[in-house]
Amino acid sequence: MGLLKNLGQKVKNTGKLLQPLLQSYLTFNRETKQLILKQKTVLFLCQKVETKIEQIISLKPDQEQGLIAIIKQEEITAKIHFNPELITFKEDCIEGQLKLLHKPDLKSDSLLYSYLIAGWKIFLGGKVPKFVLPENIKIENDLIYYSFPRGQVQLLEVLLKTIENGSTLKTNLEKGELMIETSMIINWQDINLQDLMLILKINF
């Protein structure tokens, strides 16, 4: 029993040492029940999306609000400025809702596609044609919907492991920081800090 108690105390002390190091990556606001991902972590997530979705050649936080994605499909490049609004945890997937902040900007170096884009702007009202978007992403009016399998983004699984299936969380991204509102207070004790450091590739 004494050995187990000492081991548990060592783990607890290690966690306390790791917390200051991780505060440049994320923080908690107990009053508003918010998990706040700092810019370092948001950039990490953006890089993961770029590597997993071939059509997204760039994903970066805007200086003020939201994210800007550059999508390239065939000879068409689409610039989409959006803000994350909702994220829903389901048993087999994670679904999200994003809000367009500006009309998508479509461009092409091809003369033929330039004519097509001009036609889309007239007949589709500036909407992005479905074939331009990556799989499992769709746009309806000023909202974007996406889904991906559970486990594909390990960071979210580690940070939000206490969230029950079926839960929908409000999100907002301002000045490079992502705020996630939860229905419960999340503490450092709810997160496996060593797993988090491995995912973020932080040396201790």
N, C-alpha and C positions, 0 to 999 in steps of 0.2 A: 504493500500500500504506500509506504514511504517513497519508494522508487517512482511509482506512478504519479504521486503528488509532486515530487521534484521535477519530473518530466513535464507535467502539465504547467507548472510555474515557469519553467524555461521557455515553453512555447508561448505562454502569455507575455513574458518579458520581451521575447523576440518580436511579437506583434506590436508592442508599444514602441520598440525601436524603429520598426518599419513605417509606422504611421506618419511621422514627420517627413520621411523621404517620399512617401506617396502623395502627400498633400499638394504637390505641384502637378499631380495628375488628376486628382479628384478630391472633392470635399463633400460634406453633408450639411444640410440646413435642417436641423431638427424641428424648428418652428413651422416651416412651410412643407416639411416632409419631402425635401428635394435632394436628389443626388445630382451633383454638379460635376460634369466631366470637363476638365480644363483643356486648354487649346492643344497641349501635347497629346492628350488622349484622343481628342477629336481628329487630329491629323493622323494619328495611328489608325483609327477606324477608316478614315478616308483612303489611306494607302491599302488597307485590306480590301475595300470595295473595288479599287482600281485593279488589284491583282486577280480578283475573283470574277469580275464582269468585264469581258474583253472589250465590249463596245465603249465602256467608260474610260476615256483616255486621260481625264483629269477630274478630280473632285476636291474642291478647296473651300474653306469657310470664307464667306464674304466679310469685309471689314466691319460691317454694321450688323446685318441680320442674315441668317440662313446660310445656305451652301450654293456654290455654283458648279454645275456638272457640265463637262464637255463630252458629248456622245458622238461617236463617228460610226456611221453605218453605210457601207458601200462608198459612195462619193459625196455623202451628205454629212455635214457637221452641225450639230444642234447644241446651242448653249442654253441651259435651263437653270434659272435662279429660283430656289425654293426654300421653304422652311419646314422642318419636321414638326408635325402636330400631335400625332398619336402613334403609339406602338402597342400591339396586342400580342400577348403570349398565348399560343395554343399548344396542344400536346405535341404536334408534329411539325409546327412551323411558327415563325414570327411574322406578323403582318404589320404594315405601317401605312400611315396616311401623311402625305406632304402637301403643303399649299404653295402653289405658284405665286411668286412675288412680282414677276414680270412675264409678259408674253415670251414664249420661247423664240430664240433667234436662230433661224435656219440659214445655212450658207453652203455653197458648193463652188469648186473651181471648174466644174463641168458646165458648159453652156446649156446642155440639155436639162440637167438637174436644176440649173438656175431658173429656167423657164417653168419647170414643174413646181419649184418652190413658190414662184410668183403666183402660179395658179392655185396652190394650196392656200396661200394667204388670202386670196379672194374667195375661194369656195369653201375653205375649212375655217375661215376666220382666224388664221394664225395658229391653229392647232397642229400638233406634231402628228404626222401619219403613223399608224401603228407599227409599220415595218421598220421605222427608224429606232424604235424603243427596244431595249434589251428584253429578253424573256422574263415573264413574271412581273413586268412593270407596265402599268397602263395609266393614261391620263383621261379624266372626265371633267370637263369644264376647267375649273382652276385647281383641281385636286389631282394628286398623283398617288396611286396605290401600288404597293409592292409586297412581295412575300419571299421568304427564303427558309430552307429547312432548319430545324433546331440543331444546334451544335456547329453551324457554319461560322458563326461569330462567337468564338469562345469568350471573348471579353464580356459581352452582355450576359452570357450564361453565369459567369463567375460573379459579376456585380449584382445581378438580380435573381440569384438562385432562390431567394425566399419568396419571390412573387408567384402567386398561384396561377395555374393555367386558366385562361379565360379573362385574366386581368387586362384592362386597357389603361395605359399610362399617358398622361399629357406630356408633351415635350416642346421645347422652344430653344432655338439657338441664336444667341446674341453675342457679338464681338468674339466669336470663335469658341464660346463656351456653351455646352449642351446641358440644359436643365431638364431633369426628368422628375416629374411629380409622382410620388407613390402614395398608396393608400395607407401605408404603414411607415413608421420611422425605421430607416436602415442605419445601422451602426457599423463601425469597423469590425466588431465581433461577428457580424453576419457574413463577412467576406474572408475567403482563404487568401491571405495576403501574399503567401509564398507563390501560390498559383498565379495570382495577379501579376506579380513581379516577373515570373517566367514568361507570361503572355506578352507583357510590355517590354521584355528584354532589359529589365533594370538590374544592374549589378549592385550587390550589397557587400 
